[in-house]
Amino acid sequence: MVIWHVIAVSISIMVIMFAVISMNNIRANFESFVGQEEIKQSCLIVKGAVEKAYQPSDYSSPSNATLARIRLSMPLKIANSDYRVFFVNHSINVVLLGAQTNYTCPTGINVTFSGSISGGPALVEWIRLDNSTDLISIAQVDS
């Protein structure tokens, strides 16, 4: 009679352990998926601001002129990790620090890009330099 109780308790413990291990695996996969989607969304937010700010024209300025400014409210963290957004050539790169995960989205705009942010309020600017070249910059701003 005691042996059946031992077997029943052992099987119950194994079922509980299996459930806990399975749920942890599902949770880890879900967190990874959500993190990837948040990275993509952050890249598209910055890309949308760049495309909205940059409206090419024949305007020529005798000095550097800021032609557009867009303020962004970026998430402080992505998937509970710090991240960095910066320009590489003519693309926007979002890197999740610590997780070695990144996402790149091309802008399709042939101008000079500069700056980087690490979450929180940001400012995207289109600047026409006095030599008629265009500059798109992104910078962290205070709340």
N, CA, C and O atoms as CSV, one atom per row, in Angstrom:
chain,resi,resn,atom,element,x,y,z
A,1,MET,N,N,0.808,-1.187,0.000
A,1,MET,CA,C,0.000,0.000,0.000
A,1,MET,C,C,0.861,1.265,0.000
A,1,MET,O,O,0.550,2.233,-0.693
A,2,VAL,N,N,1.940,1.249,0.778
A,2,VAL,CA,C,2.833,2.399,0.856
A,2,VAL,C,C,3.531,2.621,-0.489
A,2,VAL,O,O,3.762,3.762,-0.891
A,3,ILE,N,N,3.859,1.545,-1.173
A,3,ILE,CA,C,4.546,1.661,-2.460
A,3,ILE,C,C,3.711,2.440,-3.470
A,3,ILE,O,O,4.249,3.197,-4.278
A,4,TRP,N,N,2.389,2.251,-3.421
A,4,TRP,CA,C,1.514,2.975,-4.359
A,4,TRP,C,C,1.495,4.472,-4.054
A,4,TRP,O,O,1.405,5.292,-4.968
A,5,HIS,N,N,1.577,4.822,-2.794
A,5,HIS,CA,C,1.642,6.241,-2.410
A,5,HIS,C,C,2.961,6.858,-2.886
A,5,HIS,O,O,2.978,7.986,-3.379
A,6,VAL,N,N,4.038,6.133,-2.741
A,6,VAL,CA,C,5.352,6.609,-3.189
A,6,VAL,C,C,5.347,6.800,-4.704
A,6,VAL,O,O,5.855,7.801,-5.210
A,7,ILE,N,N,4.780,5.849,-5.416
A,7,ILE,CA,C,4.709,5.951,-6.883
A,7,ILE,C,C,3.823,7.135,-7.278
A,7,ILE,O,O,4.183,7.889,-8.182
A,8,ALA,N,N,2.690,7.312,-6.631
A,8,ALA,CA,C,1.777,8.423,-6.942
A,8,ALA,C,C,2.440,9.771,-6.676
A,8,ALA,O,O,2.320,10.690,-7.486
A,9,VAL,N,N,3.139,9.896,-5.548
A,9,VAL,CA,C,3.837,11.147,-5.216
A,9,VAL,C,C,4.965,11.397,-6.217
A,9,VAL,O,O,5.157,12.533,-6.649
A,10,SER,N,N,5.708,10.365,-6.591
A,10,SER,CA,C,6.801,10.501,-7.563
A,10,SER,C,C,6.275,10.967,-8.920
A,10,SER,O,O,6.855,11.857,-9.542
A,11,ILE,N,N,5.180,10.365,-9.374
A,11,ILE,CA,C,4.597,10.760,-10.663
A,11,ILE,C,C,4.091,12.202,-10.584
A,11,ILE,O,O,4.259,12.968,-11.533
A,12,SER,N,N,3.476,12.575,-9.464
A,12,SER,CA,C,2.992,13.948,-9.292
A,12,SER,C,C,4.142,14.945,-9.341
A,12,SER,O,O,4.026,15.996,-9.971
A,13,ILE,N,N,5.233,14.626,-8.691
A,13,ILE,CA,C,6.406,15.514,-8.701
A,13,ILE,C,C,6.964,15.641,-10.115
A,13,ILE,O,O,7.331,16.739,-10.532
A,14,MET,N,N,7.035,14.534,-10.859
A,14,MET,CA,C,7.544,14.581,-12.231
A,14,MET,C,C,6.634,15.420,-13.128
A,14,MET,O,O,7.125,16.173,-13.970
A,15,VAL,N,N,5.326,15.302,-12.961
A,15,VAL,CA,C,4.378,16.090,-13.765
A,15,VAL,C,C,4.542,17.576,-13.452
A,15,VAL,O,O,4.541,18.406,-14.360
A,16,ILE,N,N,4.682,17.906,-12.191
A,16,ILE,CA,C,4.864,19.312,-11.801
A,16,ILE,C,C,6.176,19.857,-12.363
A,16,ILE,O,O,6.215,20.978,-12.872
A,17,MET,N,N,7.249,19.072,-12.274
A,17,MET,CA,C,8.539,19.522,-12.819
A,17,MET,C,C,8.450,19.714,-14.329
A,17,MET,O,O,8.976,20.695,-14.855
A,18,PHE,N,N,7.801,18.803,-15.028
A,18,PHE,CA,C,7.621,18.919,-16.465
A,18,PHE,C,C,6.847,20.193,-16.813
A,18,PHE,O,O,7.203,20.896,-17.759
A,19,ALA,N,N,5.796,20.492,-16.054
A,19,ALA,CA,C,4.990,21.689,-16.306
A,19,ALA,C,C,5.814,22.962,-16.082
A,19,ALA,O,O,5.741,23.899,-16.877
A,20,VAL,N,N,6.590,22.991,-15.006
A,20,VAL,CA,C,7.408,24.174,-14.703
A,20,VAL,C,C,8.470,24.385,-15.780
A,20,VAL,O,O,8.656,25.509,-16.247
A,21,ILE,N,N,9.162,23.331,-16.176
A,21,ILE,CA,C,10.196,23.443,-17.212
A,21,ILE,C,C,9.583,23.884,-18.539
A,21,ILE,O,O,10.144,24.732,-19.233
A,22,SER,N,N,8.439,23.315,-18.889
A,22,SER,CA,C,7.770,23.693,-20.142
A,22,SER,C,C,7.342,25.155,-20.124
A,22,SER,O,O,7.526,25.864,-21.113
A,23,MET,N,N,6.783,25.606,-19.029
A,23,MET,CA,C,6.336,27.000,-18.940
A,23,MET,C,C,7.513,27.965,-18.997
A,23,MET,O,O,7.399,29.032,-19.601
A,24,ASN,N,N,8.631,27.620,-18.388
A,24,ASN,CA,C,9.819,28.482,-18.463
A,24,ASN,C,C,10.319,28.582,-19.895
A,24,ASN,O,O,10.723,29.659,-20.334
A,25,ASN,N,N,10.298,27.474,-20.629
A,25,ASN,CA,C,10.733,27.478,-22.018
A,25,ASN,C,C,9.796,28.332,-22.874
A,25,ASN,O,O,10.254,29.110,-23.711
A,26,ILE,N,N,8.503,28.188,-22.668
A,26,ILE,CA,C,7.525,28.982,-23.417
A,26,ILE,C,C,7.706,30.462,-23.097
A,26,ILE,O,O,7.646,31.302,-23.994
A,27,ARG,N,N,7.926,30.783,-21.836
A,27,ARG,CA,C,8.127,32.183,-21.423
A,27,ARG,C,C,9.373,32.768,-22.073
A,27,ARG,O,O,9.343,33.901,-22.552
A,28,ALA,N,N,10.462,32.015,-22.096
A,28,ALA,CA,C,11.706,32.501,-22.712
A,28,ALA,C,C,11.509,32.741,-24.208
A,28,ALA,O,O,11.970,33.752,-24.736
A,29,ASN,N,N,10.834,31.830,-24.888
A,29,ASN,CA,C,10.566,32.012,-26.317
A,29,ASN,C,C,9.689,33.225,-26.568
A,29,ASN,O,O,9.925,33.971,-27.519
A,30,PHE,N,N,8.690,33.432,-25.740
A,30,PHE,CA,C,7.798,34.572,-25.894
A,30,PHE,C,C,8.538,35.880,-25.655
A,30,PHE,O,O,8.342,36.844,-26.395
A,31,GLU,N,N,9.392,35.927,-24.623
A,31,GLU,CA,C,10.177,37.136,-24.352
A,31,GLU,C,C,11.097,37.458,-25.520
A,31,GLU,O,O,11.257,38.626,-25.872
A,32,SER,N,N,11.702,36.449,-26.122
A,32,SER,CA,C,12.559,36.660,-27.273
A,32,SER,C,C,11.760,37.222,-28.445
A,32,SER,O,O,12.212,38.151,-29.114
A,33,PHE,N,N,10.587,36.671,-28.697
A,33,PHE,CA,C,9.732,37.143,-29.781
A,33,PHE,C,C,9.312,38.594,-29.558
A,33,PHE,O,O,9.385,39.412,-30.475
A,34,VAL,N,N,8.873,38.911,-28.344
A,34,VAL,CA,C,8.445,40.278,-28.030
A,34,VAL,C,C,9.621,41.240,-28.175
A,34,VAL,O,O,9.457,42.343,-28.698
A,35,GLY,N,N,10.797,40.837,-27.721
A,35,GLY,CA,C,11.985,41.679,-27.867
A,35,GLY,C,C,12.289,41.986,-29.320
A,35,GLY,O,O,12.580,43.133,-29.661
A,36,GLN,N,N,12.226,40.986,-30.179
A,36,GLN,CA,C,12.480,41.202,-31.615
A,36,GLN,C,C,11.459,42.165,-32.207
A,36,GLN,O,O,11.819,43.042,-32.993
A,37,GLU,N,N,10.203,42.013,-31.842
A,37,GLU,CA,C,9.159,42.897,-32.362
A,37,GLU,C,C,9.334,44.331,-31.856
A,37,GLU,O,O,9.097,45.277,-32.607
A,38,GLU,N,N,9.742,44.504,-30.603
A,38,GLU,CA,C,9.982,45.841,-30.063
A,38,GLU,C,C,11.170,46.502,-30.747
A,38,GLU,O,O,11.152,47.708,-30.990
A,39,ILE,N,N,12.206,45.723,-31.059
A,39,ILE,CA,C,13.361,46.268,-31.781
A,39,ILE,C,C,12.925,46.765,-33.156
A,39,ILE,O,O,13.282,47.873,-33.558
A,40,LYS,N,N,12.160,45.959,-33.873
A,40,LYS,CA,C,11.675,46.359,-35.197
A,40,LYS,C,C,10.812,47.613,-35.103
A,40,LYS,O,O,10.950,48.530,-35.912
A,41,GLN,N,N,9.933,47.648,-34.122
A,41,GLN,CA,C,9.042,48.795,-33.957
A,41,GLN,C,C,9.838,50.062,-33.668
A,41,GLN,O,O,9.522,51.120,-34.210
A,42,SER,N,N,10.864,49.975,-32.825
A,42,SER,CA,C,11.699,51.136,-32.518
A,42,SER,C,C,12.409,51.640,-33.763
A,42,SER,O,O,12.513,52.848,-33.979
A,43,CYS,N,N,12.893,50.723,-34.576
A,43,CYS,CA,C,13.562,51.103,-35.819
A,43,CYS,C,C,12.580,51.825,-36.740
A,43,CYS,O,O,12.924,52.839,-37.347
A,44,LEU,N,N,11.371,51.307,-36.842
A,44,LEU,CA,C,10.368,51.917,-37.713
A,44,LEU,C,C,9.881,53.267,-37.186
A,44,LEU,O,O,9.511,54.131,-37.981
A,45,ILE,N,N,9.873,53.467,-35.881
A,45,ILE,CA,C,9.508,54.770,-35.312
A,45,ILE,C,C,10.524,55.829,-35.749
A,45,ILE,O,O,10.149,56.915,-36.191
A,46,VAL,N,N,11.819,55.498,-35.618
A,46,VAL,CA,C,12.867,56.444,-36.014
A,46,VAL,C,C,12.824,56.670,-37.524
A,46,VAL,O,O,12.960,57.803,-37.986
A,47,LYS,N,N,12.637,55.601,-38.292
A,47,LYS,CA,C,12.564,55.729,-39.748
A,47,LYS,C,C,11.394,56.631,-40.158
A,47,LYS,O,O,11.536,57.470,-41.047
A,48,GLY,N,N,10.243,56.456,-39.510
A,48,GLY,CA,C,9.087,57.294,-39.802
A,48,GLY,C,C,9.359,58.760,-39.511
A,48,GLY,O,O,8.948,59.630,-40.279
A,49,ALA,N,N,10.049,59.045,-38.408
A,49,ALA,CA,C,10.387,60.427,-38.061
A,49,ALA,C,C,11.352,61.022,-39.080
A,49,ALA,O,O,11.215,62.182,-39.468
A,50,VAL,N,N,12.330,60.225,-39.513
A,50,VAL,CA,C,13.289,60.704,-40.522
A,50,VAL,C,C,12.568,61.017,-41.822
A,50,VAL,O,O,12.801,62.063,-42.428
A,51,GLU,N,N,11.693,60.113,-42.253
A,51,GLU,CA,C,10.972,60.326,-43.512
A,51,GLU,C,C,10.015,61.510,-43.420
A,51,GLU,O,O,9.814,62.227,-44.401
A,52,LYS,N,N,9.438,61.712,-42.267
A,52,LYS,CA,C,8.526,62.848,-42.093
A,52,LYS,C,C,9.286,64.164,-42.052
A,52,LYS,O,O,8.813,65.171,-42.580
A,53,ALA,N,N,10.461,64.165,-41.431
A,53,ALA,CA,C,11.252,65.400,-41.314
A,53,ALA,C,C,11.875,65.799,-42.645
A,53,ALA,O,O,11.911,66.981,-42.989
A,54,TYR,N,N,12.356,64.829,-43.382
A,54,TYR,CA,C,13.120,65.140,-44.604
A,54,TYR,C,C,12.177,65.310,-45.790
A,54,TYR,O,O,11.630,64.337,-46.307
A,55,GLN,N,N,11.996,66.546,-46.207
A,55,GLN,CA,C,11.182,66.883,-47.375
A,55,GLN,C,C,12.066,67.705,-48.308
A,55,GLN,O,O,12.132,68.927,-48.177
A,56,PRO,N,N,12.743,67.053,-49.244
A,56,PRO,CA,C,13.718,67.751,-50.090
A,56,PRO,C,C,13.112,68.954,-50.818
A,56,PRO,O,O,11.966,68.926,-51.267
A,57,SER,N,N,13.916,69.999,-50.916
A,57,SER,CA,C,13.509,71.201,-51.646
A,57,SER,C,C,14.757,71.862,-52.216
A,57,SER,O,O,15.880,71.431,-51.953
A,58,ASP,N,N,14.545,72.901,-52.991
A,58,ASP,CA,C,15.666,73.630,-53.592
A,58,ASP,C,C,16.115,74.797,-52.723
A,58,ASP,O,O,16.922,75.620,-53.156
A,59,TYR,N,N,15.605,74.873,-51.519
A,59,TYR,CA,C,15.947,75.967,-50.617
A,59,TYR,C,C,17.444,75.979,-50.351
A,59,TYR,O,O,18.039,74.947,-50.037
A,60,SER,N,N,18.050,77.159,-50.480
A,60,SER,CA,C,19.471,77.321,-50.219
A,60,SER,C,C,19.630,78.364,-49.124
A,60,SER,O,O,19.088,79.465,-49.226
A,61,SER,N,N,20.363,78.025,-48.090
A,61,SER,CA,C,20.532,78.917,-46.948
A,61,SER,C,C,21.961,79.430,-46.881
A,61,SER,O,O,22.905,78.673,-47.110
A,62,PRO,N,N,22.127,80.718,-46.569
A,62,PRO,CA,C,23.484,81.261,-46.437
A,62,PRO,C,C,24.204,80.740,-45.192
A,62,PRO,O,O,25.427,80.845,-45.092
A,63,SER,N,N,23.455,80.181,-44.249
A,63,SER,CA,C,24.059,79.596,-43.049
A,63,SER,C,C,23.324,78.293,-42.738
A,63,SER,O,O,22.311,77.978,-43.362
A,64,ASN,N,N,23.837,77.551,-41.781
A,64,ASN,CA,C,23.180,76.303,-41.398
A,64,ASN,C,C,21.757,76.595,-40.913
A,64,ASN,O,O,21.542,77.480,-40.084
A,65,ALA,N,N,20.790,75.839,-41.439
A,65,ALA,CA,C,19.394,76.080,-41.069
A,65,ALA,C,C,18.725,74.755,-40.713
A,65,ALA,O,O,18.844,73.770,-41.442
A,66,THR,N,N,18.021,74.746,-39.582
A,66,THR,CA,C,17.232,73.576,-39.211
A,66,THR,C,C,15.876,73.704,-39.890
A,66,THR,O,O,15.109,74.620,-39.592
A,67,LEU,N,N,15.584,72.786,-40.799
A,67,LEU,CA,C,14.354,72.865,-41.586
A,67,LEU,C,C,13.214,72.043,-40.996
A,67,LEU,O,O,12.051,72.290,-41.314
A,68,ALA,N,N,13.525,71.082,-40.151
A,68,ALA,CA,C,12.467,70.283,-39.518
A,68,ALA,C,C,12.985,69.699,-38.211
A,68,ALA,O,O,14.166,69.379,-38.073
A,69,ARG,N,N,12.063,69.568,-37.254
A,69,ARG,CA,C,12.374,68.976,-35.952
A,69,ARG,C,C,11.213,68.095,-35.549
A,69,ARG,O,O,10.060,68.526,-35.569
A,70,ILE,N,N,11.511,66.880,-35.187
A,70,ILE,CA,C,10.472,65.972,-34.701
A,70,ILE,C,C,10.940,65.378,-33.380
A,70,ILE,O,O,12.038,64.832,-33.272
A,71,ARG,N,N,10.080,65.501,-32.388
A,71,ARG,CA,C,10.384,64.961,-31.059
A,71,ARG,C,C,9.782,63.562,-30.947
A,71,ARG,O,O,8.616,63.346,-31.276
A,72,LEU,N,N,10.588,62.626,-30.482
A,72,LEU,CA,C,10.158,61.234,-30.327
A,72,LEU,C,C,10.134,60.862,-28.852
A,72,LEU,O,O,10.907,61.385,-28.049
A,73,SER,N,N,9.248,59.965,-28.521
A,73,SER,CA,C,9.216,59.380,-27.186
A,73,SER,C,C,9.505,57.890,-27.346
A,73,SER,O,O,8.600,57.091,-27.583
A,74,MET,N,N,10.758,57.538,-27.216
A,74,MET,CA,C,11.193,56.153,-27.385
A,74,MET,C,C,11.103,55.415,-26.054
A,74,MET,O,O,11.206,56.037,-24.997
A,75,PRO,N,N,10.910,54.095,-26.093
A,75,PRO,CA,C,10.882,53.334,-24.839
A,75,PRO,C,C,12.231,53.402,-24.120
A,75,PRO,O,O,13.281,53.474,-24.760
A,76,LEU,N,N,12.193,53.380,-22.795
A,76,LEU,CA,C,13.438,53.434,-22.028
A,76,LEU,C,C,14.238,52.146,-22.167
A,76,LEU,O,O,15.469,52.173,-22.187
A,77,LYS,N,N,13.539,51.019,-22.264
A,77,LYS,CA,C,14.191,49.721,-22.426
A,77,LYS,C,C,13.401,48.902,-23.427
A,77,LYS,O,O,12.210,49.133,-23.635
A,78,ILE,N,N,14.073,47.945,-24.044
A,78,ILE,CA,C,13.425,46.989,-24.940
A,78,ILE,C,C,13.675,45.609,-24.356
A,78,ILE,O,O,14.820,45.233,-24.103
A,79,ALA,N,N,12.613,44.861,-24.145
A,79,ALA,CA,C,12.704,43.514,-23.566
A,79,ALA,C,C,13.506,43.543,-22.264
A,79,ALA,O,O,14.301,42.645,-21.985
A,80,ASN,N,N,13.279,44.589,-21.480
A,80,ASN,CA,C,13.923,44.767,-20.189
A,80,ASN,C,C,15.440,44.916,-20.290
A,80,ASN,O,O,16.157,44.618,-19.335
A,81,SER,N,N,15.933,45.377,-21.448
A,81,SER,CA,C,17.370,45.588,-21.658
A,81,SER,C,C,17.614,46.975,-22.232
A,81,SER,O,O,16.754,47.543,-22.904
A,82,ASP,N,N,18.793,47.510,-21.961
A,82,ASP,CA,C,19.186,48.772,-22.576
A,82,ASP,C,C,19.434,48.549,-24.062
A,82,ASP,O,O,19.751,47.438,-24.489
A,83,TYR,N,N,19.287,49.612,-24.844
A,83,TYR,CA,C,19.505,49.500,-26.286
A,83,TYR,C,C,20.080,50.803,-26.823
A,83,TYR,O,O,20.114,51.817,-26.125
A,84,ARG,N,N,20.526,50.760,-28.056
A,84,ARG,CA,C,21.114,51.927,-28.708
A,84,ARG,C,C,20.585,51.997,-30.133
A,84,ARG,O,O,20.506,50.982,-30.826
A,85,VAL,N,N,20.224,53.203,-30.565
A,85,VAL,CA,C,19.786,53.454,-31.936
A,85,VAL,C,C,20.804,54.391,-32.560
A,85,VAL,O,O,21.112,55.441,-31.996
A,86,PHE,N,N,21.330,54.019,-33.725
A,86,PHE,CA,C,22.294,54.872,-34.411
A,86,PHE,C,C,22.200,54.637,-35.907
A,86,PHE,O,O,21.587,53.672,-36.364
A,87,PHE,N,N,22.814,55.529,-36.655
A,87,PHE,CA,C,22.812,55.448,-38.106
A,87,PHE,C,C,24.082,54.752,-38.589
A,87,PHE,O,O,25.175,54.999,-38.080
A,88,VAL,N,N,23.915,53.883,-39.577
A,88,VAL,CA,C,25.043,53.242,-40.240
A,88,VAL,C,C,24.806,53.430,-41.731
A,88,VAL,O,O,23.833,52.916,-42.285
A,89,ASN,N,N,25.707,54.175,-42.379
A,89,ASN,CA,C,25.539,54.545,-43.787
A,89,ASN,C,C,24.166,55.197,-43.969
A,89,ASN,O,O,23.932,56.270,-43.412
A,90,HIS,N,N,23.277,54.604,-44.709
A,90,HIS,CA,C,21.943,55.185,-44.923
A,90,HIS,C,C,20.864,54.319,-44.275
A,90,HIS,O,O,19.740,54.241,-44.770
A,91,SER,N,N,21.214,53.671,-43.165
A,91,SER,CA,C,20.288,52.789,-42.456
A,91,SER,C,C,20.250,53.145,-40.976
A,91,SER,O,O,21.139,53.813,-40.449
A,92,ILE,N,N,19.198,52.680,-40.331
A,92,ILE,CA,C,19.047,52.855,-38.888
A,92,ILE,C,C,19.299,51.499,-38.242
A,92,ILE,O,O,18.732,50.488,-38.656
A,93,ASN,N,N,20.147,51.487,-37.233
A,93,ASN,CA,C,20.500,50.244,-36.562
A,93,ASN,C,C,20.062,50.332,-35.098
A,93,ASN,O,O,20.381,51.300,-34.407
A,94,VAL,N,N,19.337,49.326,-34.635
A,94,VAL,CA,C,18.926,49.227,-33.231
A,94,VAL,C,C,19.631,48.010,-32.649
A,94,VAL,O,O,19.475,46.898,-33.154
A,95,VAL,N,N,20.401,48.219,-31.595
A,95,VAL,CA,C,21.167,47.142,-30.964
A,95,VAL,C,C,20.710,46.986,-29.527
A,95,VAL,O,O,20.701,47.946,-28.755
A,96,LEU,N,N,20.335,45.775,-29.179
A,96,LEU,CA,C,19.955,45.442,-27.808
A,96,LEU,C,C,21.232,45.087,-27.064
A,96,LEU,O,O,21.866,44.076,-27.366
A,97,LEU,N,N,21.615,45.908,-26.094
A,97,LEU,CA,C,22.880,45.722,-25.390
A,97,LEU,C,C,22.796,44.522,-24.457
A,97,LEU,O,O,21.785,44.315,-23.787
A,98,GLY,N,N,23.838,43.755,-24.420
A,98,GLY,CA,C,23.870,42.584,-23.550
A,98,GLY,C,C,23.330,41.329,-24.216
A,98,GLY,O,O,23.761,40.224,-23.886
A,99,ALA,N,N,22.403,41.476,-25.139
A,99,ALA,CA,C,21.800,40.301,-25.779
A,99,ALA,C,C,22.379,40.042,-27.167
A,99,ALA,O,O,22.040,39.042,-27.800
A,100,GLN,N,N,23.242,40.924,-27.642
A,100,GLN,CA,C,23.847,40.774,-28.975
A,100,GLN,C,C,22.778,40.606,-30.050
A,100,GLN,O,O,22.940,39.805,-30.970
A,101,THR,N,N,21.688,41.360,-29.934
A,101,THR,CA,C,20.607,41.316,-30.904
A,101,THR,C,C,20.519,42.674,-31.563
A,101,THR,O,O,20.586,43.700,-30.886
A,102,ASN,N,N,20.367,42.692,-32.888
A,102,ASN,CA,C,20.216,43.971,-33.562
A,102,ASN,C,C,19.240,43.851,-34.724
A,102,ASN,O,O,18.893,42.757,-35.167
A,103,TYR,N,N,18.813,45.010,-35.200
A,103,TYR,CA,C,17.906,45.073,-36.339
A,103,TYR,C,C,18.266,46.326,-37.125
A,103,TYR,O,O,18.503,47.384,-36.541
A,104,THR,N,N,18.308,46.208,-38.444
A,104,THR,CA,C,18.644,47.327,-39.308
A,104,THR,C,C,17.511,47.561,-40.286
A,104,THR,O,O,17.010,46.623,-40.906
A,105,CYS,N,N,17.105,48.823,-40.423
A,105,CYS,CA,C,16.108,49.147,-41.436
A,105,CYS,C,C,16.662,50.275,-42.311
A,105,CYS,O,O,17.083,51.311,-41.795
A,106,PRO,N,N,16.663,50.076,-43.629
A,106,PRO,CA,C,17.196,51.093,-44.546
A,106,PRO,C,C,16.260,52.295,-44.622
A,106,PRO,O,O,15.042,52.158,-44.511
A,107,THR,N,N,16.849,53.478,-44.813
A,107,THR,CA,C,16.034,54.687,-44.914
A,107,THR,C,C,15.695,55.019,-46.362
A,107,THR,O,O,14.637,55.585,-46.634
A,108,GLY,N,N,16.575,54.674,-47.288
A,108,GLY,CA,C,16.339,55.030,-48.683
A,108,GLY,C,C,16.588,56.497,-48.957
A,108,GLY,O,O,16.221,56.996,-50.021
A,109,ILE,N,N,17.200,57.197,-48.024
A,109,ILE,CA,C,17.476,58.632,-48.170
A,109,ILE,C,C,18.982,58.822,-48.270
A,109,ILE,O,O,19.733,58.328,-47.428
A,110,ASN,N,N,19.417,59.531,-49.290
A,110,ASN,CA,C,20.836,59.719,-49.545
A,110,ASN,C,C,21.301,61.064,-48.988
A,110,ASN,O,O,21.526,62.012,-49.740
A,111,VAL,N,N,21.441,61.139,-47.662
A,111,VAL,CA,C,21.950,62.325,-46.987
A,111,VAL,C,C,22.959,61.875,-45.935
A,111,VAL,O,O,23.181,60.680,-45.742
A,112,THR,N,N,23.556,62.832,-45.268
A,112,THR,CA,C,24.472,62.526,-44.177
A,112,THR,C,C,23.662,62.327,-42.895
A,112,THR,O,O,22.777,63.125,-42.584
A,113,PHE,N,N,23.966,61.267,-42.160
A,113,PHE,CA,C,23.285,60.979,-40.901
A,113,PHE,C,C,24.284,61.086,-39.756
A,113,PHE,O,O,25.466,60.783,-39.922
A,114,SER,N,N,23.799,61.522,-38.589
A,114,SER,CA,C,24.680,61.555,-37.417
A,114,SER,C,C,23.862,61.396,-36.148
A,114,SER,O,O,22.656,61.642,-36.134
A,115,GLY,N,N,24.533,60.982,-35.087
A,115,GLY,CA,C,23.925,60.898,-33.773
A,115,GLY,C,C,23.490,59.505,-33.381
A,115,GLY,O,O,23.479,58.580,-34.193
A,116,SER,N,N,23.131,59.378,-32.112
A,116,SER,CA,C,22.619,58.119,-31.576
A,116,SER,C,C,21.818,58.424,-30.320
A,116,SER,O,O,21.977,59.481,-29.709
A,117,ILE,N,N,20.954,57.484,-29.940
A,117,ILE,CA,C,20.169,57.616,-28.717
A,117,ILE,C,C,20.157,56.276,-27.991
A,117,ILE,O,O,20.503,55.238,-28.555
A,118,SER,N,N,19.750,56.329,-26.733
A,118,SER,CA,C,19.661,55.087,-25.959
A,118,SER,C,C,18.348,55.027,-25.190
A,118,SER,O,O,18.325,54.622,-24.028
A,119,GLY,N,N,17.273,55.423,-25.825
A,119,GLY,CA,C,15.955,55.346,-25.211
A,119,GLY,C,C,15.545,56.640,-24.551
A,119,GLY,O,O,16.381,57.470,-24.194
A,120,GLY,N,N,14.245,56.798,-24.395
A,120,GLY,CA,C,13.716,58.020,-23.793
A,120,GLY,C,C,13.440,59.071,-24.851
A,120,GLY,O,O,13.414,58.759,-26.042
A,121,PRO,N,N,13.231,60.321,-24.429
A,121,PRO,CA,C,12.923,61.389,-25.379
A,121,PRO,C,C,14.089,61.645,-26.336
A,121,PRO,O,O,15.253,61.655,-25.935
A,122,ALA,N,N,13.749,61.852,-27.606
A,122,ALA,CA,C,14.782,62.083,-28.623
A,122,ALA,C,C,14.290,63.139,-29.598
A,122,ALA,O,O,13.095,63.428,-29.675
A,123,LEU,N,N,15.226,63.709,-30.336
A,123,LEU,CA,C,14.913,64.739,-31.316
A,123,LEU,C,C,15.572,64.375,-32.643
A,123,LEU,O,O,16.780,64.152,-32.712
A,124,VAL,N,N,14.751,64.320,-33.704
A,124,VAL,CA,C,15.254,64.101,-35.057
A,124,VAL,C,C,15.197,65.440,-35.769
A,124,VAL,O,O,14.157,66.097,-35.774
A,125,GLU,N,N,16.318,65.855,-36.376
A,125,GLU,CA,C,16.372,67.145,-37.062
A,125,GLU,C,C,16.880,66.979,-38.485
A,125,GLU,O,O,17.752,66.155,-38.760
A,126,TRP,N,N,16.319,67.775,-39.380
A,126,TRP,CA,C,16.842,67.893,-40.744
A,126,TRP,C,C,17.488,69.262,-40.822
A,126,TRP,O,O,16.830,70.286,-40.642
A,127,ILE,N,N,18.777,69.267,-41.091
A,127,ILE,CA,C,19.556,70.506,-41.138
A,127,ILE,C,C,20.118,70.678,-42.546
A,127,ILE,O,O,20.732,69.762,-43.095
A,128,ARG,N,N,19.905,71.846,-43.117
A,128,ARG,CA,C,20.510,72.192,-44.413
A,128,ARG,C,C,21.743,73.024,-44.097
A,128,ARG,O,O,21.642,74.134,-43.574
A,129,LEU,N,N,22.901,72.478,-44.419
A,129,LEU,CA,C,24.160,73.163,-44.144
A,129,LEU,C,C,24.388,74.273,-45.164
A,129,LEU,O,O,23.761,74.290,-46.223
A,130,ASP,N,N,25.286,75.198,-44.842
A,130,ASP,CA,C,25.512,76.341,-45.727
A,130,ASP,C,C,26.107,75.953,-47.079
A,130,ASP,O,O,26.088,76.761,-48.008
A,131,ASN,N,N,26.631,74.746,-47.207
A,131,ASN,CA,C,27.134,74.277,-48.503
A,131,ASN,C,C,26.061,73.471,-49.252
A,131,ASN,O,O,26.380,72.748,-50.196
A,132,SER,N,N,24.804,73.591,-48.840
A,132,SER,CA,C,23.617,72.966,-49.447
A,132,SER,C,C,23.561,71.445,-49.295
A,132,SER,O,O,22.798,70.784,-50.000
A,133,THR,N,N,24.348,70.890,-48.395
A,133,THR,CA,C,24.206,69.461,-48.116
A,133,THR,C,C,23.224,69.297,-46.960
A,133,THR,O,O,23.073,70.184,-46.120
A,134,ASP,N,N,22.565,68.150,-46.939
A,134,ASP,CA,C,21.570,67.872,-45.913
A,134,ASP,C,C,22.127,66.941,-44.856
A,134,ASP,O,O,22.919,66.047,-45.154
A,135,LEU,N,N,21.711,67.158,-43.625
A,135,LEU,CA,C,22.137,66.352,-42.497
A,135,LEU,C,C,20.891,65.963,-41.689
A,135,LEU,O,O,20.090,66.822,-41.319
A,136,ILE,N,N,20.739,64.684,-41.425
A,136,ILE,CA,C,19.697,64.196,-40.522
A,136,ILE,C,C,20.400,63.779,-39.253
A,136,ILE,O,O,21.306,62.946,-39.282
A,137,SER,N,N,19.980,64.366,-38.117
A,137,SER,CA,C,20.625,64.013,-36.857
A,137,SER,C,C,19.577,63.542,-35.863
A,137,SER,O,O,18.408,63.922,-35.931
A,138,ILE,N,N,20.025,62.712,-34.946
A,138,ILE,CA,C,19.169,62.254,-33.848
A,138,ILE,C,C,19.961,62.462,-32.559
A,138,ILE,O,O,21.160,62.191,-32.499
A,139,ALA,N,N,19.271,62.945,-31.538
A,139,ALA,CA,C,19.955,63.231,-30.270
A,139,ALA,C,C,19.000,63.000,-29.112
A,139,ALA,O,O,17.784,63.144,-29.246
A,140,GLN,N,N,19.569,62.643,-27.987
A,140,GLN,CA,C,18.826,62.486,-26.747
A,140,GLN,C,C,18.465,63.871,-26.242
A,140,GLN,O,O,19.284,64.787,-26.325
A,141,VAL,N,N,17.262,64.046,-25.722
A,141,VAL,CA,C,16.864,65.321,-25.118
A,141,VAL,C,C,16.299,65.071,-23.725
A,141,VAL,O,O,15.917,63.951,-23.388
A,142,ASP,N,N,16.254,66.118,-22.930
A,142,ASP,CA,C,15.682,66.004,-21.586
A,142,ASP,C,C,14.159,65.949,-21.692
A,142,ASP,O,O,13.572,66.445,-22.654
A,143,SER,N,N,13.552,65.358,-20.719
A,143,SER,CA,C,12.086,65.204,-20.705
A,143,SER,C,C,11.369,66.522,-20.761
A,143,SER,O,O,10.138,66.556,-20.757
